[in-house]
């Protein structure tokens, strides 16, 4: 595990048409953004209803459900999986670069 994110959502803000009925229940696809900086309330990013590619391209307004906070991390998030058959050429890699240490010994 690379981290724990705490969030809360406004259930009244959930658009009913975004709920997906599946075989095992009802689901709401959400996206949680983790920003580099904390806002004045200690939040690190919004929780929104996920948008389709078409909605993003049409600049459809986002439906904000709440905020999120990173409450624990081991220092690295996992690298995201490749999307749409693309390879992940290190883009999105949040792990620190490995450094090579010079030996302390003179021999």
TINU-483567 format. One line per field, with one value per atom (N, C-alpha, C): x negated, y negated, z negated; residue number from 1. Coordinates in steps of 0.05 Angstrom, whole numbers. Layout:
% residues N
c1 = X, ... $
c2 = Y, ... $
c3 = Z, ... $
num = NUM, ... $
This chain:
% residues 107
c1 = -17, 0, -18, -11, -27, -15, 11, 23, 51, 61, 89, 100, 123, 136, 163, 168, 193, 210, 236, 254, 282, 297, 326, 340, 364, 379, 407, 417, 444, 463, 477, 495, 518, 525, 546, 537, 510, 500, 497, 502, 499, 521, 513, 533, 543, 569, 580, 574, 571, 566, 537, 520, 492, 489, 509, 508, 510, 492, 491, 502, 522, 533, 518, 505, 489, 502, 488, 498, 498, 479, 476, 485, 496, 505, 504, 506, 506, 479, 468, 442, 442, 424, 419, 390, 383, 354, 345, 325, 314, 285, 276, 247, 238, 215, 204, 177, 174, 150, 133, 107, 89, 70, 73, 56, 31, 11, -15, -13, 6, 8, 35, 35, 59, 73, 100, 115, 118, 132, 135, 150, 164, 179, 165, 141, 126, 133, 147, 155, 134, 130, 110, 123, 149, 161, 190, 203, 232, 239, 264, 276, 298, 297, 317, 329, 353, 364, 347, 337, 320, 334, 319, 330, 320, 337, 329, 310, 297, 279, 295, 319, 336, 344, 350, 357, 333, 309, 285, 280, 282, 277, 298, 323, 344, 342, 323, 319, 344, 357, 380, 371, 386, 378, 377, 357, 353, 374, 382, 399, 382, 378, 362, 378, 366, 380, 368, 342, 329, 300, 285, 256, 242, 215, 200, 174, 163, 139, 122, 96, 78, 71, 77, 72, 48, 38, 14, 3, -23, -36, -63, -72, -98, -119, -111, -129, -126, -110, -106, -78, -67, -42, -49, -31, -37, -34, -49, -48, -21, -8, 18, 14, 35, 33, 35, 24, 26, 55, 61, 88, 90, 112, 118, 96, 85, 64, 37, 34, 8, -11, -36, -55, -60, -67, -73, -102, -111, -140, -150, -142, -152, -135, -116, -99, -81, -80, -63, -78, -102, -117, -123, -113, -116, -137, -151, -171, -196, -210, -235, -256, -272, -293, -313, -323, -344, -370, -383, -409, -431, -453, -476, -494, -501, -518, -548, -565, -593, -603, -622, -631, -647, -645, -659, -688, -693, -720, -740, -765, -785, -796, -788, -799, -778 $
c2 = 23, 0, -25, -44, -68, -92, -90, -113, -109, -126, -126, -154, -155, -180, -180, -201, -204, -224, -218, -235, -234, -254, -253, -265, -255, -265, -274, -293, -304, -286, -269, -250, -264, -288, -303, -313, -315, -325, -304, -278, -257, -258, -262, -262, -233, -229, -202, -188, -204, -193, -183, -189, -179, -153, -144, -119, -96, -77, -53, -30, -16, 7, 32, 46, 69, 95, 117, 143, 145, 131, 134, 109, 89, 65, 41, 18, -8, -21, -34, -45, -74, -90, -117, -120, -124, -127, -155, -156, -181, -184, -209, -214, -231, -223, -237, -249, -275, -289, -294, -288, -295, -316, -340, -363, -363, -378, -379, -396, -415, -433, -430, -436, -434, -461, -461, -486, -496, -518, -530, -513, -492, -475, -448, -445, -420, -399, -407, -388, -388, -366, -363, -360, -359, -356, -350, -354, -349, -320, -313, -288, -296, -286, -293, -268, -271, -249, -246, -222, -218, -226, -237, -245, -227, -224, -209, -226, -214, -229, -251, -243, -263, -286, -281, -302, -321, -309, -325, -343, -331, -345, -368, -363, -383, -404, -401, -420, -421, -398, -396, -402, -419, -426, -401, -401, -378, -380, -357, -355, -349, -369, -365, -353, -332, -317, -323, -331, -335, -340, -335, -340, -315, -314, -292, -302, -284, -290, -264, -267, -245, -244, -222, -220, -203, -187, -171, -163, -162, -153, -141, -122, -111, -126, -148, -164, -161, -142, -138, -127, -137, -126, -106, -86, -67, -81, -71, -83, -75, -94, -87, -67, -51, -32, -46, -34, -47, -50, -71, -75, -72, -62, -59, -45, -24, -8, -22, -45, -59, -47, -49, -41, -65, -59, -80, -85, -105, -111, -127, -119, -134, -158, -165, -188, -182, -199, -195, -181, -174, -160, -180, -175, -193, -184, -162, -152, -168, -173, -188, -174, -190, -179, -165, -142, -128, -143, -146, -160, -140, -145, -128, -142, -128, -139, -133, -152, -147, -134, -115, -101, -120, -115, -131, -121, -97, -85, -93, -99, -107, -85, -60, -38, -23 $
c3 = 0, 0, 0, 16, 18, 4, -3, -17, -25, -42, -51, -46, -32, -27, -41, -56, -71, -55, -52, -38, -49, -43, -48, -24, -19, 4, -5, 10, 6, 21, 8, 21, 36, 27, 41, 68, 73, 98, 120, 113, 132, 153, 179, 200, 204, 202, 204, 230, 252, 278, 281, 261, 262, 247, 233, 219, 238, 237, 254, 238, 250, 237, 248, 230, 238, 227, 231, 222, 192, 179, 150, 134, 148, 134, 152, 139, 153, 148, 169, 167, 177, 166, 176, 182, 208, 214, 205, 189, 179, 186, 186, 190, 167, 155, 133, 142, 140, 148, 123, 125, 103, 113, 102, 109, 93, 102, 88, 62, 62, 39, 25, 0, -17, -17, -16, -16, -45, -48, -75, -95, -85, -102, -107, -97, -100, -79, -58, -37, -15, -2, 19, 47, 49, 75, 74, 97, 98, 104, 98, 106, 126, 150, 170, 182, 195, 210, 235, 241, 264, 290, 308, 334, 356, 377, 400, 417, 436, 454, 469, 477, 491, 474, 448, 430, 425, 423, 419, 444, 467, 492, 496, 487, 490, 468, 450, 427, 409, 406, 388, 359, 345, 318, 300, 282, 264, 241, 231, 208, 184, 167, 143, 120, 108, 87, 60, 59, 33, 37, 15, 15, 4, 9, -1, -15, -32, -46, -46, -40, -43, -72, -86, -115, -121, -102, -106, -78, -76, -52, -60, -44, -49, -32, -19, -4, 26, 35, 64, 70, 91, 101, 122, 126, 148, 175, 194, 221, 234, 247, 260, 282, 287, 309, 336, 357, 383, 392, 407, 416, 446, 455, 484, 499, 488, 501, 503, 490, 491, 470, 475, 454, 436, 412, 392, 391, 406, 408, 385, 361, 337, 331, 348, 343, 319, 301, 277, 255, 259, 238, 216, 193, 170, 151, 157, 139, 142, 120, 122, 139, 153, 170, 152, 161, 146, 148, 126, 125, 120, 133, 128, 108, 88, 67, 73, 68, 71, 45, 48, 24, 6, -20, -40, -43, -35, -40, -18, -26, -6, 11, 6, 22, 37 $
num = 1, 1, 1, 2, 2, 2, 3, 3, 3, 4, 4, 4, 5, 5, 5, 6, 6, 6, 7, 7, 7, 8, 8, 8, 9, 9, 9, 10, 10, 10, 11, 11, 11, 12, 12, 12, 13, 13, 13, 14, 14, 14, 15, 15, 15, 16, 16, 16, 17, 17, 17, 18, 18, 18, 19, 19, 19, 20, 20, 20, 21, 21, 21, 22, 22, 22, 23, 23, 23, 24, 24, 24, 25, 25, 25, 26, 26, 26, 27, 27, 27, 28, 28, 28, 29, 29, 29, 30, 30, 30, 31, 31, 31, 32, 32, 32, 33, 33, 33, 34, 34, 34, 35, 35, 35, 36, 36, 36, 37, 37, 37, 38, 38, 38, 39, 39, 39, 40, 40, 40, 41, 41, 41, 42, 42, 42, 43, 43, 43, 44, 44, 44, 45, 45, 45, 46, 46, 46, 47, 47, 47, 48, 48, 48, 49, 49, 49, 50, 50, 50, 51, 51, 51, 52, 52, 52, 53, 53, 53, 54, 54, 54, 55, 55, 55, 56, 56, 56, 57, 57, 57, 58, 58, 58, 59, 59, 59, 60, 60, 60, 61, 61, 61, 62, 62, 62, 63, 63, 63, 64, 64, 64, 65, 65, 65, 66, 66, 66, 67, 67, 67, 68, 68, 68, 69, 69, 69, 70, 70, 70, 71, 71, 71, 72, 72, 72, 73, 73, 73, 74, 74, 74, 75, 75, 75, 76, 76, 76, 77, 77, 77, 78, 78, 78, 79, 79, 79, 80, 80, 80, 81, 81, 81, 82, 82, 82, 83, 83, 83, 84, 84, 84, 85, 85, 85, 86, 86, 86, 87, 87, 87, 88, 88, 88, 89, 89, 89, 90, 90, 90, 91, 91, 91, 92, 92, 92, 93, 93, 93, 94, 94, 94, 95, 95, 95, 96, 96, 96, 97, 97, 97, 98, 98, 98, 99, 99, 99, 100, 100, 100, 101, 101, 101, 102, 102, 102, 103, 103, 103, 104, 104, 104, 105, 105, 105, 106, 106, 106, 107, 107, 107 $
